[in-house]
Amino acid sequence: MGPIAILTGASSGIGAAAAEQFVECGFTVINISRRDCPVPGVETLATDLADEQSAARTCTALAAKVSDAGGAPVCLVHNASLMLKDQCDTTEDADLSRVLSVNVVGINSLNRTLLPLMPAGSSVLYVGSTLSEKAVAGAFSYIVSKHAQLGMMRATCQDLMGRGIHTALICPGFTDTSMLRQHLGNDDTVLDGLGKMNSFGRLVAPNEIADLILWAHHHPVINGSVMHGNLGQVEH
């Protein structure tokens, strides 16, 4: 059996673009999300990562698939994210918990299940954000979770030393996805303004981040690295 790519949140945006590239490269591709992946040939395991029982069922199914794959390398891509409009002084505990359940705890569940089964030559890739290392106003819980993903990636690198499994955190800049558009109320003026905040004057395309994901899987030399994909974002 050939290599396997397991992606969370591959129903749209960066995840779907990455799924398409993995299919083209001959991977068996599995999407973990509530909605189907639109890419032909991708299997979707319908999952709500915020629901403990749903996540547990999916972990059990994935463990069986990886165990049956005869030692095929696995690329595990943690791409799914929940983003709310919130602030540090008003965020309810329940809302913070909901974001962390998808963006952090769900990752831990998948890692705990799959990493013991993944052979040398595999990778575990985290799709973070420029907000993994900085902050803006109005996205408190998302920023907290993205900073946590940076720590998770670095800890993963250290804990897997000597096992031939590499990791990286891929940090997109402002990318033209449905999540970004919904967060900004589909305001084209605001989107255009964000696009002008880098040296190319446009939003990053999902397939550009997908290129980084596929490249990162094939290049273990970047183990433990933070990889920025933001077209040279203007810093403030």
MDAnalysis code that builds the backbone (N, CA, C; Angstrom):
import MDAnalysis as mda
import numpy as np

u = mda.Universe.empty(708, n_residues=236, atom_resindex=np.repeat(np.arange(236), 3), trajectory=True)
u.add_TopologyAttr("name", ["N", "CA", "C"] * 236)
u.add_TopologyAttr("resid", np.arange(1, 237))
u.add_TopologyAttr("resname", ["MET", "GLY", "PRO", "ILE", "ALA", "ILE", "LEU", "THR", "GLY", "ALA", "SER", "SER", "GLY", "ILE", "GLY", "ALA", "ALA", "ALA", "ALA", "GLU", "GLN", "PHE", "VAL", "GLU", "CYS", "GLY", "PHE", "THR", "VAL", "ILE", "ASN", "ILE", "SER", "ARG", "ARG", "ASP", "CYS", "PRO", "VAL", "PRO", "GLY", "VAL", "GLU", "THR", "LEU", "ALA", "THR", "ASP", "LEU", "ALA", "ASP", "GLU", "GLN", "SER", "ALA", "ALA", "ARG", "THR", "CYS", "THR", "ALA", "LEU", "ALA", "ALA", "LYS", "VAL", "SER", "ASP", "ALA", "GLY", "GLY", "ALA", "PRO", "VAL", "CYS", "LEU", "VAL", "HIS", "ASN", "ALA", "SER", "LEU", "MET", "LEU", "LYS", "ASP", "GLN", "CYS", "ASP", "THR", "THR", "GLU", "ASP", "ALA", "ASP", "LEU", "SER", "ARG", "VAL", "LEU", "SER", "VAL", "ASN", "VAL", "VAL", "GLY", "ILE", "ASN", "SER", "LEU", "ASN", "ARG", "THR", "LEU", "LEU", "PRO", "LEU", "MET", "PRO", "ALA", "GLY", "SER", "SER", "VAL", "LEU", "TYR", "VAL", "GLY", "SER", "THR", "LEU", "SER", "GLU", "LYS", "ALA", "VAL", "ALA", "GLY", "ALA", "PHE", "SER", "TYR", "ILE", "VAL", "SER", "LYS", "HIS", "ALA", "GLN", "LEU", "GLY", "MET", "MET", "ARG", "ALA", "THR", "CYS", "GLN", "ASP", "LEU", "MET", "GLY", "ARG", "GLY", "ILE", "HIS", "THR", "ALA", "LEU", "ILE", "CYS", "PRO", "GLY", "PHE", "THR", "ASP", "THR", "SER", "MET", "LEU", "ARG", "GLN", "HIS", "LEU", "GLY", "ASN", "ASP", "ASP", "THR", "VAL", "LEU", "ASP", "GLY", "LEU", "GLY", "LYS", "MET", "ASN", "SER", "PHE", "GLY", "ARG", "LEU", "VAL", "ALA", "PRO", "ASN", "GLU", "ILE", "ALA", "ASP", "LEU", "ILE", "LEU", "TRP", "ALA", "HIS", "HIS", "HIS", "PRO", "VAL", "ILE", "ASN", "GLY", "SER", "VAL", "MET", "HIS", "GLY", "ASN", "LEU", "GLY", "GLN", "VAL", "GLU", "HIS"])
u.atoms.positions = np.array([
    [0.844, -1.202, 0.000],
    [0.000, 0.000, 0.000],
    [0.870, 1.238, 0.000],
    [0.426, 2.286, -0.709],
    [1.177, 3.527, -0.786],
    [1.005, 4.377, 0.445],
    [1.628, 5.553, 0.455],
    [1.562, 6.427, 1.629],
    [0.145, 6.937, 1.889],
    [-0.083, 7.318, 3.138],
    [-1.393, 7.789, 3.583],
    [-1.272, 9.230, 4.052],
    [-2.232, 10.061, 3.662],
    [-2.337, 11.418, 4.194],
    [-3.648, 11.528, 4.953],
    [-3.562, 11.902, 6.219],
    [-4.732, 12.121, 7.057],
    [-4.782, 13.601, 7.378],
    [-5.837, 14.261, 6.928],
    [-5.955, 15.699, 7.109],
    [-7.229, 16.031, 7.862],
    [-7.135, 16.895, 8.846],
    [-8.341, 17.425, 9.466],
    [-8.753, 18.689, 8.711],
    [-10.057, 18.894, 8.627],
    [-10.562, 20.112, 7.992],
    [-10.274, 20.220, 6.515],
    [-10.356, 19.100, 5.798],
    [-10.091, 19.122, 4.352],
    [-11.364, 19.278, 3.541],
    [-12.414, 19.819, 4.142],
    [-13.665, 20.026, 3.405],
    [-13.634, 21.302, 2.576],
    [-12.666, 22.185, 2.835],
    [-12.573, 23.433, 2.077],
    [-11.200, 24.048, 2.321],
    [-10.932, 25.150, 1.635],
    [-9.754, 25.953, 1.896],
    [-8.434, 25.226, 1.758],
    [-7.529, 25.494, 2.699],
    [-6.190, 24.918, 2.661],
    [-6.255, 23.396, 2.700],
    [-7.116, 22.845, 3.549],
    [-7.206, 21.396, 3.670],
    [-7.609, 20.722, 2.372],
    [-8.609, 21.272, 1.693],
    [-9.047, 20.690, 0.421],
    [-7.962, 20.813, -0.641],
    [-7.272, 21.956, -0.665],
    [-6.183, 22.141, -1.629],
    [-5.062, 21.140, -1.376],
    [-4.748, 20.908, -0.103],
    [-3.716, 19.927, 0.229],
    [-4.168, 18.513, -0.128],
    [-5.425, 18.188, 0.153],
    [-5.947, 16.863, -0.179],
    [-5.810, 16.594, -1.679],
    [-6.118, 17.590, -2.478],
    [-6.012, 17.421, -3.931],
    [-4.581, 17.119, -4.344],
    [-3.626, 17.811, -3.747],
    [-2.225, 17.577, -4.109],
    [-1.759, 16.198, -3.648],
    [-2.188, 15.769, -2.479],
    [-1.812, 14.431, -2.018],
    [-2.398, 13.353, -2.925],
    [-3.644, 13.527, -3.369],
    [-4.252, 12.562, -4.291],
    [-3.440, 12.493, -5.571],
    [-3.065, 13.644, -6.094],
    [-2.288, 13.679, -7.336],
    [-0.932, 12.988, -7.190],
    [-0.413, 12.948, -5.968],
    [0.878, 12.305, -5.719],
    [0.739, 10.831, -5.341],
    [-0.468, 10.297, -5.419],
    [-0.669, 8.872, -5.198],
    [-0.906, 8.451, -3.768],
    [-1.191, 9.387, -2.882],
    [-1.499, 9.063, -1.489],
    [-2.936, 8.555, -1.362],
    [-3.167, 7.691, -0.410],
    [-4.514, 7.429, 0.080],
    [-4.856, 8.560, 1.034],
    [-5.931, 9.293, 0.771],
    [-6.210, 10.521, 1.509],
    [-7.502, 10.370, 2.298],
    [-7.414, 10.719, 3.590],
    [-8.564, 10.649, 4.490],
    [-8.793, 12.030, 5.094],
    [-10.025, 12.501, 4.979],
    [-10.417, 13.791, 5.536],
    [-11.177, 13.573, 6.841],
    [-10.810, 14.359, 7.859],
    [-11.493, 14.312, 9.147],
    [-12.192, 15.659, 9.337],
    [-13.488, 15.696, 9.131],
    [-14.238, 16.939, 9.306],
    [-15.723, 16.623, 9.350],
    [-16.514, 17.638, 9.650],
    [-17.962, 17.431, 9.691],
    [-18.550, 17.326, 8.286],
    [-17.903, 17.974, 7.313],
    [-18.401, 17.973, 5.932],
    [-17.471, 17.183, 5.035],
    [-18.026, 16.683, 3.919],
    [-17.228, 15.921, 2.966],
    [-16.177, 16.786, 2.291],
    [-15.081, 16.151, 1.920],
    [-14.078, 16.807, 1.088],
    [-14.561, 16.764, -0.357],
    [-14.483, 17.892, -1.090],
    [-14.980, 17.912, -2.464],
    [-14.035, 17.266, -3.475],
    [-12.866, 16.841, -3.046],
    [-11.872, 16.286, -3.971],
    [-12.189, 14.820, -4.246],
    [-12.336, 14.424, -5.521],
    [-12.608, 13.021, -5.835],
    [-11.504, 12.110, -5.310],
    [-11.924, 10.982, -4.769],
    [-10.966, 10.004, -4.282],
    [-10.600, 10.149, -2.824],
    [-11.097, 11.174, -2.164],
    [-10.805, 11.381, -0.746],
    [-11.918, 10.777, 0.096],
    [-11.541, 9.972, 1.078],
    [-12.507, 9.403, 2.013],
    [-12.699, 10.354, 3.188],
    [-13.939, 10.631, 3.530],
    [-14.235, 11.481, 4.678],
    [-14.768, 10.646, 5.835],
    [-14.164, 10.825, 7.005],
    [-14.706, 10.282, 8.238],
    [-15.388, 11.438, 8.949],
    [-16.710, 11.451, 8.890],
    [-17.466, 12.570, 9.457],
    [-17.188, 12.674, 10.954],
    [-16.652, 13.824, 11.360],
    [-16.182, 13.963, 12.736],
    [-16.396, 15.386, 13.224],
    [-16.851, 15.500, 14.447],
    [-16.884, 16.774, 15.136],
    [-15.806, 16.714, 16.215],
    [-14.688, 17.379, 15.985],
    [-13.574, 17.305, 16.916],
    [-13.903, 17.933, 18.270],
    [-14.965, 18.738, 18.307],
    [-15.390, 19.325, 19.581],
    [-16.220, 18.353, 20.413],
    [-16.571, 17.217, 19.830],
    [-17.367, 16.208, 20.508],
    [-16.456, 15.031, 20.858],
    [-16.289, 14.769, 22.125],
    [-15.344, 13.747, 22.575],
    [-15.669, 12.373, 22.019],
    [-16.945, 12.012, 21.989],
    [-17.322, 10.690, 21.484],
    [-17.100, 10.584, 19.985],
    [-17.414, 11.643, 19.244],
    [-17.185, 11.636, 17.806],
    [-15.703, 11.500, 17.501],
    [-14.873, 12.251, 18.205],
    [-13.430, 12.175, 17.996],
    [-12.899, 10.788, 18.338],
    [-13.427, 10.183, 19.405],
    [-12.967, 8.852, 19.817],
    [-13.303, 7.801, 18.764],
    [-14.499, 7.879, 18.182],
    [-14.883, 6.926, 17.131],
    [-13.950, 7.054, 15.930],
    [-13.646, 8.277, 15.573],
    [-12.766, 8.486, 14.426],
    [-11.360, 7.980, 14.713],
    [-10.870, 8.210, 15.920],
    [-9.540, 7.715, 16.280],
    [-9.476, 6.197, 16.164],
    [-10.516, 5.522, 16.601],
    [-10.554, 4.061, 16.504],
    [-10.526, 3.608, 15.049],
    [-11.296, 4.292, 14.192],
    [-11.329, 3.938, 12.770],
    [-9.975, 4.202, 12.110],
    [-9.354, 5.312, 12.460],
    [-8.056, 5.640, 11.870],
    [-6.979, 4.660, 12.310],
    [-7.012, 4.273, 13.569],
    [-6.021, 3.315, 14.059],
    [-6.094, 2.020, 13.261],
    [-7.318, 1.567, 12.960],
    [-7.474, 0.344, 12.177],
    [-6.926, 0.519, 10.765],
    [-7.180, 1.674, 10.159],
    [-6.701, 1.919, 8.793],
    [-5.174, 1.962, 8.744],
    [-4.555, 2.636, 9.712],
    [-3.099, 2.724, 9.713],
    [-2.479, 1.361, 10.023],
    [-3.072, 0.613, 10.937],
    [-2.564, -0.717, 11.273],
    [-2.651, -1.667, 10.086],
    [-3.695, -1.505, 9.272],
    [-3.893, -2.379, 8.113],
    [-3.061, -1.967, 6.904],
    [-2.344, -0.842, 7.013],
    [-1.635, -0.297, 5.843],
    [-0.269, -0.927, 5.625],
    [0.115, -1.866, 6.474],
    [1.356, -2.598, 6.244],
    [2.611, -1.767, 6.353],
    [2.628, -0.803, 7.276],
    [3.837, -0.011, 7.481],
    [4.010, 1.138, 6.511],
    [2.950, 1.506, 5.796],
    [3.039, 2.646, 4.873],
    [3.237, 3.935, 5.659],
    [4.097, 4.842, 5.163],
    [4.294, 6.119, 5.860],
    [3.018, 6.950, 5.877],
    [2.883, 7.741, 6.914],
    [1.679, 8.549, 7.122],
    [2.079, 10.017, 7.233],
    [1.325, 10.872, 6.562],
    [1.432, 12.311, 6.773],
    [0.165, 12.746, 7.497],
    [0.327, 13.122, 8.762],
    [-0.800, 13.562, 9.590],
    [-0.790, 15.079, 9.626],
    [-1.838, 15.695, 9.065],
    [-1.893, 17.156, 8.928],
    [-2.996, 17.707, 9.822],
    [-2.605, 18.443, 10.831],
    [-3.553, 19.081, 11.746],
    [-3.914, 20.457, 11.179],
    [-4.981, 20.487, 10.428],
    [-5.361, 21.708, 9.710],
    [-6.646, 22.344, 10.228],
    [-7.557, 21.558, 10.774],
    [-8.856, 22.089, 11.198],
    [-8.696, 23.152, 12.280],
    [-9.493, 24.202, 12.186],
    [-9.450, 25.264, 13.192],
    [-10.823, 25.880, 13.374],
    [-11.079, 26.302, 14.600],
    [-12.271, 27.083, 14.911],
    [-11.813, 28.475, 15.318],
    [-12.429, 29.504, 14.716],
    [-12.053, 30.886, 15.000],
    [-13.292, 31.681, 15.396],
    [-13.241, 32.271, 16.568],
    [-14.340, 33.103, 17.046],
    [-13.885, 34.560, 17.109],
    [-14.855, 35.468, 17.093],
    [-14.569, 36.873, 17.382],
    [-14.718, 37.061, 18.886],
    [-13.613, 37.227, 19.586],
    [-13.700, 37.377, 21.034],
    [-12.512, 38.165, 21.568],
    [-12.617, 38.549, 22.818],
    [-11.583, 39.351, 23.465],
    [-11.259, 38.791, 24.838],
    [-10.087, 39.180, 25.348],
    [-9.599, 38.605, 26.604],
    [-10.494, 38.918, 27.791],
    [-11.208, 40.027, 27.750],
    [-11.987, 40.436, 28.913],
    [-13.461, 40.056, 28.836],
    [-13.848, 39.371, 27.767],
    [-15.260, 38.992, 27.634],
    [-15.465, 37.526, 27.248],
    [-14.414, 36.795, 26.942],
    [-14.558, 35.416, 26.468],
    [-15.069, 34.499, 27.577],
    [-16.160, 33.819, 27.303],
    [-16.714, 32.861, 28.259],
    [-15.852, 31.589, 28.284],
    [-15.800, 30.949, 29.447],
    [-15.030, 29.715, 29.568],
    [-15.495, 28.667, 28.552],
    [-16.800, 28.586, 28.342],
    [-17.331, 27.584, 27.420],
    [-16.854, 27.828, 25.996],
    [-16.754, 29.090, 25.592],
    [-16.283, 29.400, 24.244],
    [-14.793, 29.089, 24.097],
    [-14.010, 29.443, 25.109],
    [-12.587, 29.106, 25.072],
    [-12.398, 27.599, 25.024],
    [-13.167, 26.871, 25.797],
    [-13.071, 25.410, 25.797],
    [-13.436, 24.829, 24.440],
    [-14.442, 25.419, 23.796],
    [-14.865, 24.913, 22.473],
    [-13.767, 25.096, 21.440],
    [-13.112, 26.250, 21.457],
    [-12.019, 26.487, 20.519],
    [-10.851, 25.551, 20.815],
    [-10.506, 25.412, 22.072],
    [-9.385, 24.548, 22.433],
    [-9.682, 23.081, 22.124],
    [-10.946, 22.682, 22.225],
    [-11.287, 21.287, 21.943],
    [-11.009, 20.931, 20.495],
    [-11.230, 21.869, 19.590],
    [-10.960, 21.634, 18.169],
    [-9.492, 21.857, 17.853],
    [-8.945, 22.977, 18.309],
    [-7.618, 23.426, 17.859],
    [-6.465, 22.825, 18.645],
    [-6.757, 22.241, 19.809],
    [-5.677, 21.694, 20.646],
    [-5.989, 20.267, 21.104],
    [-7.112, 20.073, 21.786],
    [-7.418, 18.755, 22.354],
    [-7.648, 17.725, 21.246],
    [-8.306, 18.129, 20.171],
    [-8.499, 17.210, 19.050],
    [-7.185, 16.744, 18.458],
    [-6.217, 17.658, 18.378],
    [-4.886, 17.295, 17.907],
    [-4.262, 16.261, 18.831],
    [-4.379, 16.494, 20.128],
    [-3.797, 15.565, 21.092],
    [-4.414, 14.176, 20.973],
    [-5.721, 14.118, 20.761],
    [-6.388, 12.817, 20.620],
    [-5.863, 12.051, 19.414],
    [-5.729, 12.749, 18.303],
    [-5.230, 12.099, 17.086],
    [-3.768, 11.683, 17.247],
    [-2.958, 12.544, 17.836],
    [-1.549, 12.194, 18.053],
    [-1.418, 10.975, 18.965],
    [-2.150, 10.982, 20.062],
    [-2.054, 9.890, 21.023],
    [-2.433, 8.555, 20.382],
    [-3.410, 8.588, 19.473],
    [-3.865, 7.364, 18.809],
    [-2.921, 6.928, 17.704],
    [-2.481, 7.876, 16.873],
    [-1.801, 7.512, 15.629],
    [-0.281, 7.472, 15.718],
    [0.323, 8.335, 16.513],
    [1.788, 8.379, 16.529],
    [2.427, 7.037, 16.905],
    [1.872, 6.285, 17.855],
    [2.479, 4.981, 18.149],
    [2.426, 4.006, 16.977],
    [1.561, 4.257, 16.016],
    [1.385, 3.352, 14.872],
    [2.117, 3.831, 13.628],
    [2.626, 5.050, 13.635],
    [3.230, 5.632, 12.439],
    [4.693, 5.225, 12.313],
    [5.097, 4.685, 11.144],
    [6.471, 4.208, 10.968],
    [7.428, 5.345, 10.621],
    [8.699, 5.037, 10.624],
    [9.701, 5.987, 10.150],
    [9.358, 6.409, 8.722],
    [9.640, 7.664, 8.411],
    [9.272, 8.213, 7.113],
    [7.959, 8.958, 7.148],
    [7.288, 8.924, 8.309],
    [6.032, 9.651, 8.475],
    [6.295, 11.079, 8.924],
    [5.248, 11.885, 8.948],
    [5.360, 13.266, 9.427],
    [4.079, 13.659, 10.135],
    [4.205, 14.625, 11.037],
    [3.039, 15.225, 11.691],
    [3.194, 16.732, 11.539],
    [2.285, 17.322, 10.776],
    [2.397, 18.725, 10.382],
    [1.241, 19.522, 10.974],
    [1.578, 20.607, 11.614],
    [0.597, 21.497, 12.225],
    [0.414, 22.717, 11.327],
    [-0.823, 23.042, 10.985],
    [-1.105, 24.258, 10.236],
    [-1.498, 25.322, 11.245],
    [-0.547, 26.178, 11.552],
    [-0.772, 27.241, 12.516],
    [-1.242, 28.510, 11.837],
    [-0.562, 29.603, 12.128],
    [-0.948, 30.909, 11.622],
    [0.182, 31.876, 11.966],
    [0.208, 33.026, 11.291],
    [1.109, 34.074, 11.762],
    [0.753, 34.424, 13.209],
    [-0.487, 34.125, 13.607],
    [-0.923, 34.396, 14.980],
    [-0.469, 33.313, 15.954],
    [0.365, 32.383, 15.492],
    [1.030, 31.462, 16.408],
    [2.169, 32.149, 17.139],
    [2.623, 33.286, 16.599],
    [3.785, 33.974, 17.169],
    [3.533, 35.454, 17.460],
    [2.352, 35.936, 17.121],
    [2.018, 37.336, 17.374],
    [0.529, 37.411, 17.701],
    [-0.002, 38.612, 17.807],
    [-1.416, 38.745, 18.161],
    [-2.017, 39.982, 17.512],
    [-3.329, 39.920, 17.341],
    [-4.130, 41.068, 16.922],
    [-5.325, 41.133, 17.870],
    [-6.042, 42.206, 17.821],
    [-7.230, 42.330, 18.670],
    [-8.396, 41.542, 18.078],
    [-9.261, 41.030, 18.955],
    [-10.530, 40.466, 18.522],
    [-10.519, 39.009, 18.118],
    [-9.459, 38.272, 18.461],
    [-9.416, 36.841, 18.136],
    [-8.733, 36.083, 19.272],
    [-9.131, 36.387, 20.487],
    [-8.432, 35.921, 21.680],
    [-8.260, 34.411, 21.737],
    [-9.365, 33.655, 21.681],
    [-9.271, 32.203, 21.861],
    [-8.508, 31.540, 20.714],
    [-8.674, 32.052, 19.508],
    [-7.950, 31.519, 18.357],
    [-6.448, 31.724, 18.540],
    [-6.055, 32.905, 18.978],
    [-4.632, 33.202, 19.168],
    [-4.041, 32.326, 20.263],
    [-4.773, 32.161, 21.358],
    [-4.309, 31.277, 22.428],
    [-4.066, 29.870, 21.880],
    [-5.006, 29.367, 21.081],
    [-4.882, 28.008, 20.554],
    [-3.736, 27.889, 19.561],
    [-3.514, 28.919, 18.769],
    [-2.428, 28.862, 17.779],
    [-1.059, 28.957, 18.444],
    [-0.961, 29.721, 19.525],
    [0.283, 29.700, 20.299],
    [0.500, 28.311, 20.907],
    [-0.571, 27.675, 21.348],
    [-0.451, 26.327, 21.901],
    [0.048, 25.341, 20.851],
    [-0.398, 25.493, 19.612],
    [0.052, 24.592, 18.554],
    [1.556, 24.703, 18.320],
    [2.098, 25.905, 18.466],
    [3.549, 26.067, 18.341],
    [4.257, 25.233, 19.404],
    [3.780, 25.311, 20.645],
    [4.373, 24.507, 21.703],
    [4.203, 23.023, 21.466],
    [3.042, 22.629, 20.944],
    [2.804, 21.218, 20.657],
    [3.765, 20.705, 19.600],
    [3.993, 21.490, 18.553],
    [4.913, 21.062, 17.507],
    [6.320, 20.881, 18.062],
    [6.789, 21.840, 18.848],
    [8.145, 21.754, 19.383],
    [8.283, 20.582, 20.346],
    [7.260, 20.351, 21.161],
    [7.293, 19.206, 22.068],
    [7.238, 17.889, 21.293],
    [6.446, 17.857, 20.218],
    [6.371, 16.664, 19.371],
    [7.742, 16.331, 18.807],
    [8.438, 17.343, 18.323],
    [9.780, 17.137, 17.771],
    [10.687, 16.478, 18.797],
    [10.670, 16.978, 20.017],
    [11.558, 16.442, 21.045],
    [11.148, 15.031, 21.479],
    [9.866, 14.811, 21.627],
    [9.398, 13.512, 22.116],
    [9.609, 12.390, 21.102],
    [9.671, 12.737, 19.811],
    [9.806, 11.715, 18.764],
    [11.234, 11.542, 18.288],
    [12.199, 12.095, 19.007],
    [13.597, 11.988, 18.598],
    [14.001, 10.523, 18.382],
    [14.631, 10.273, 17.240],
    [15.141, 8.943, 16.934],
    [14.161, 8.001, 16.287],
    [12.909, 8.447, 16.097],
    [11.897, 7.550, 15.530],
    [11.693, 7.745, 14.036],
    [12.388, 8.712, 13.454],
    [12.283, 8.921, 12.013],
    [10.989, 9.574, 11.592],
    [10.290, 10.214, 12.519],
    [9.065, 10.961, 12.221],
    [9.365, 12.436, 12.454],
    [9.134, 13.253, 11.447],
    [9.455, 14.669, 11.590],
    [8.203, 15.526, 11.671],
    [8.376, 16.749, 12.137],
    [7.250, 17.644, 12.361],
    [7.626, 19.068, 11.967],
    [6.611, 19.894, 11.783],
    [6.814, 21.316, 11.490],
    [5.509, 22.048, 11.743],
    [5.629, 23.341, 11.954],
    [4.461, 24.215, 12.060],
    [4.461, 25.127, 10.839],
    [3.419, 25.038, 10.038],
    [3.292, 25.852, 8.834],
    [2.361, 27.007, 9.154],
    [2.845, 28.225, 9.000],
    [2.121, 29.419, 9.443],
    [1.680, 30.260, 8.244],
    [0.457, 30.063, 7.768],
    [-0.040, 30.903, 6.673],
    [-0.264, 32.335, 7.143],
    [-0.071, 33.260, 6.206],
    [-0.535, 34.615, 6.426],
    [-2.016, 34.691, 6.099],
    [-2.488, 35.882, 5.766],
    [-3.904, 36.038, 5.429],
    [-4.194, 35.281, 4.137],
    [-4.952, 34.193, 4.273],
    [-5.209, 33.280, 3.161],
    [-6.681, 33.345, 2.769],
    [-6.934, 33.289, 1.479],
    [-8.290, 33.442, 0.964],
    [-9.098, 32.171, 1.198],
    [-9.606, 32.034, 2.417],
    [-10.407, 30.868, 2.799],
    [-11.776, 31.324, 3.279],
    [-12.708, 30.378, 3.344],
    [-14.050, 30.706, 3.827],
    [-14.003, 31.114, 5.300],
    [-13.071, 30.540, 6.071],
    [-12.981, 30.907, 7.484],
    [-12.604, 32.381, 7.638],
    [-11.622, 32.832, 6.870],
    [-11.226, 34.243, 6.948],
    [-12.365, 35.135, 6.481],
    [-13.004, 34.780, 5.382],
    [-14.086, 35.605, 4.852],
    [-15.249, 35.704, 5.846],
    [-15.586, 34.582, 6.476],
    [-16.673, 34.613, 7.465],
    [-16.289, 35.442, 8.675],
    [-15.041, 35.326, 9.106],
    [-14.590, 36.083, 10.274],
    [-14.676, 37.586, 10.022],
    [-14.471, 37.987, 8.763],
    [-14.481, 39.405, 8.406],
    [-15.810, 39.846, 7.806],
    [-16.825, 38.990, 7.904],
    [-18.138, 39.351, 7.402],
    [-18.202, 39.519, 5.906],
    [-17.311, 38.825, 5.181],
    [-17.269, 38.904, 3.714],
    [-17.195, 40.354, 3.224],
    [-16.459, 41.153, 3.941],
    [-16.271, 42.557, 3.588],
    [-15.082, 42.681, 2.635],
    [-15.378, 42.906, 1.346],
    [-14.317, 42.949, 0.342],
    [-13.324, 44.079, 0.587],
    [-13.783, 45.163, 1.164],
    [-12.874, 46.272, 1.445],
    [-11.822, 45.856, 2.469],
    [-12.273, 45.168, 3.511],
    [-11.339, 44.691, 4.532],
    [-10.403, 43.637, 3.946],
    [-10.946, 42.727, 3.141],
    [-10.123, 41.688, 2.526],
    [-9.057, 42.294, 1.621],
    [-9.436, 43.292, 0.847],
    [-8.462, 43.967, -0.014],
    [-7.376, 44.630, 0.830],
    [-7.786, 45.213, 1.953],
    [-6.816, 45.845, 2.834],
    [-5.824, 44.843, 3.409],
    [-6.312, 43.654, 3.773],
    [-5.416, 42.621, 4.277],
    [-4.445, 42.157, 3.198],
    [-4.963, 42.070, 1.964],
    [-4.104, 41.663, 0.868],
    [-2.957, 42.622, 0.626],
    [-3.167, 43.864, 0.951],
    [-2.122, 44.879, 0.741],
    [-1.080, 44.888, 1.859],
    [-1.266, 44.008, 2.846],
    [-0.330, 43.972, 3.975],
    [0.852, 43.041, 3.736],
    [1.126, 42.717, 2.465],
    [2.340, 41.973, 2.141],
    [2.936, 42.529, 0.855],
    [4.096, 42.041, 0.498],
    [4.834, 42.658, -0.609],
    [4.245, 42.343, -1.978],
    [3.261, 41.423, -2.054],
    [2.650, 41.106, -3.344],
    [1.257, 41.698, -3.488],
    [0.730, 42.311, -2.439],
    [-0.529, 43.024, -2.529],
    [-1.747, 42.167, -2.758],
    [-1.739, 40.934, -2.251],
    [-2.892, 40.038, -2.421],
    [-2.923, 39.045, -1.274],
    [-4.070, 38.365, -1.126],
    [-4.175, 37.288, -0.158],
    [-3.390, 36.067, -0.634],
    [-2.911, 35.279, 0.296],
    [-2.279, 34.006, -0.033],
    [-3.346, 33.059, -0.578],
    [-2.996, 32.267, -1.577],
    [-3.927, 31.277, -2.133],
    [-3.798, 29.958, -1.373],
    [-4.912, 29.257, -1.141],
    [-4.836, 27.980, -0.415],
    [-3.850, 26.989, -1.024],
    [-3.760, 26.941, -2.361],
    [-2.853, 25.969, -2.978],
    [-1.387, 26.292, -2.684],
    [-1.085, 27.566, -2.374],
    [0.291, 27.912, -2.026],
    [0.677, 27.311, -0.676],
    [-0.253, 27.305, 0.273],
    [0.013, 26.666, 1.552],
    [0.026, 25.148, 1.384],
    [-0.835, 24.632, 0.512],
    [-0.819, 23.191, 0.228],
    [0.538, 22.768, -0.318],
    [1.148, 23.592, -1.165],
    [2.495, 23.308, -1.662],
    [3.477, 23.136, -0.506],
    [3.388, 24.036, 0.477],
    [4.278, 23.966, 1.638],
    [4.060, 22.680, 2.436],
    [2.795, 22.313, 2.616],
    [2.482, 21.104, 3.370],
    [3.093, 19.875, 2.705],
    [2.877, 19.742, 1.411],
    [3.405, 18.580, 0.694],
    [4.930, 18.580, 0.734],
    [5.535, 19.748, 0.523],
    [6.996, 19.852, 0.563],
    [7.529, 19.471, 1.938],
    [6.866, 19.952, 2.984],
    [7.325, 19.678, 4.341],
    [7.303, 18.184, 4.639],
    [6.304, 17.480, 4.131],
    [6.253, 16.033, 4.373],
    [7.460, 15.338, 3.773],
    [7.901, 15.775, 2.629],
    [8.976, 15.090, 1.915],
    [10.377, 15.538, 2.339],
    [10.482, 16.489, 3.267],
    [11.792, 17.026, 3.626],
    [11.980, 17.034, 5.147],
    [12.429, 15.923, 5.703],
    [12.602, 15.838, 7.160],
    [13.661, 16.778, 7.720],
    [14.455, 17.389, 6.849],
    [15.469, 18.329, 7.339],
    [14.845, 19.495, 8.110],
    [13.558, 19.765, 7.883],
    [12.908, 20.893, 8.556],
    [12.306, 20.488, 9.897],
    [12.642, 19.319, 10.404],
    [12.077, 18.829, 11.654],
    [12.176, 19.877, 12.762],
    [11.029, 20.205, 13.359],
    [10.988, 21.179, 14.445],
    [10.909, 22.624, 14.007],
    [10.757, 22.859, 12.710],
    [10.809, 24.222, 12.178],
    [9.443, 24.887, 12.138],
    [9.483, 26.225, 12.161],
    [8.319, 27.056, 11.881],
    [8.499, 27.598, 10.467],
    [7.541, 27.314, 9.592],
    [7.624, 27.715, 8.192],
    [6.541, 28.756, 7.911],
    [6.966, 29.930, 7.497],
    [6.026, 31.013, 7.234],
    [5.644, 31.059, 5.756],
    [4.336, 31.199, 5.504],
    [3.832, 31.344, 4.142],
    [2.929, 32.558, 4.076],
    [3.535, 33.751, 3.982],
    [2.722, 34.969, 4.083],
    [3.046, 36.037, 3.039],
    [3.825, 35.674, 1.995],
    [4.157, 36.609, 0.918],
    [4.947, 37.832, 1.418],
    [5.645, 37.663, 2.525],
    [6.415, 38.798, 3.044],
    [5.525, 39.817, 3.738],
    [4.875, 39.388, 4.791],
    [3.896, 40.227, 5.484],
    [4.535, 41.458, 6.115],
    [3.876, 42.588, 5.977],
    [4.339, 43.816, 6.601],
    [4.205, 43.685, 8.108],
    [5.263, 43.960, 8.851],
    [5.229, 43.839, 10.307],
    [4.957, 45.187, 10.941],
    [4.226, 45.161, 12.034],
    [3.887, 46.383, 12.765],
    [4.402, 46.285, 14.187],
])
